[in-house]
Amino acid sequence: MSSPEAPRDEASADETELPTETGPEADTEFSPFAELSEEFKPSPAVRHLDADGLPVTMDQSTESDIPRLSTTTLVCMEDRSAFVVRNHWGEELLRFPASAATRTPNGQWRIPWEDAVKLSAEAIANFRARHPNMSTNGDAVTLTSLLALDSARASPRRGDFLGVEPVRPACKHYVRQRVAFELNAQHSEQKRLCAARRTTEGTFMSVRDAGIWACDMREPQDYRSVESLDQFDDMKIEQGKNRTHLPMFSGAGGIFESKG
């Protein structure tokens, strides 16, 4: 009487080989790996020999994870594409091209008064339409009246110049520093920091290679970028109204799903 065969812990070579389909339905057979094979087709890695003689894999990506520095990708920066004078509500009274403004030693911006009068023809005409009794005054007098009545500053005119500001001033928390490289004082680097944010160690947060398109902590606030934050909140509120709870298991626990 022979003893029953003991179970095996391993398969033979014949048992691990999949049979080859040769029938007419072979090409239509579903394979769990077909979709993955079609979607992911990596190309061979490209390598070159480095100075030390060892092969180094070359980066073949076409886009960088670091956004290009611009006034759009970093809302902390000032936008000097134009210069303006604002009223008490922050609305623009006058707008001037960037080429018309110059910077003073104390960091303020100004435009020669004569140039400001010439470049404000449209604003002067609109002011006269609102105040017909001033229609007989000259352009310089009319502009002075406009600034006295509507400007956020008590007197933006200083002598022969008109004080202006960038169309978007820099955030008061935005800090730039030019410092020496650590352990290499012969070279320097420029840091871009946010004084309103700190790391877990308590140091200012670096924004040098970051993309910050909108920020509620910005002073003065950039309402155009804040609108994108409001729109996102509105979208999430609407999604929350249509959310229903579907229990995953009997008892505690469950998942959320949006209707529609």
Stockholm file with secondary structure:
# STOCKHOLM 1.0

chainA/1-260         MSSPEAPRDEASADETELPTETGPEADTEFSPFAELSEEFKPSPAVRHLDADGLPVTMDQSTESDIPRLSTTTLVCMEDRSAFVVRNHWGEELLRFPASAATRTPNGQWRIPWEDAVKLSAEAIANFRARHPNMSTNGDAVTLTSLLALDSARASPRRGDFLGVEPVRPACKHYVRQRVAFELNAQHSEQKRLCAARRTTEGTFMSVRDAGIWACDMREPQDYRSVESLDQFDDMKIEQGKNRTHLPMFSGAGGIFESKG
#=GR chainA/1-260 SS CCCCCCCCSSCCHHHHSCCCCCSTTGGGCCCTTHHHHHHCCCCCCCEEECTTSCEEECCCCSSCSSCCCSTTTBTTSCEEEEEEEEBTTSCEEEEEEGGGCEECTTSCEEEEHHHHHHHTHHHHHHHHHHCGGGTTSCHHHHHHHHHHHHBSSSCCEETTEEEEEEEECCCTTEEEEEEEETTEEEEEEEEEEEEEEECTTSCEEECTTCCBCCCTTCSSCCHHHHHHHHHHHHHHHHHHHTEEEECSSSSSCCEEEECC
#=GC SS_cons         CCCCCCCCSSCCHHHHSCCCCCSTTGGGCCCTTHHHHHHCCCCCCCEEECTTSCEEECCCCSSCSSCCCSTTTBTTSCEEEEEEEEBTTSCEEEEEEGGGCEECTTSCEEEEHHHHHHHTHHHHHHHHHHCGGGTTSCHHHHHHHHHHHHBSSSCCEETTEEEEEEEECCCTTEEEEEEEETTEEEEEEEEEEEEEEECTTSCEEECTTCCBCCCTTCSSCCHHHHHHHHHHHHHHHHHHHTEEEECSSSSSCCEEEECC
//
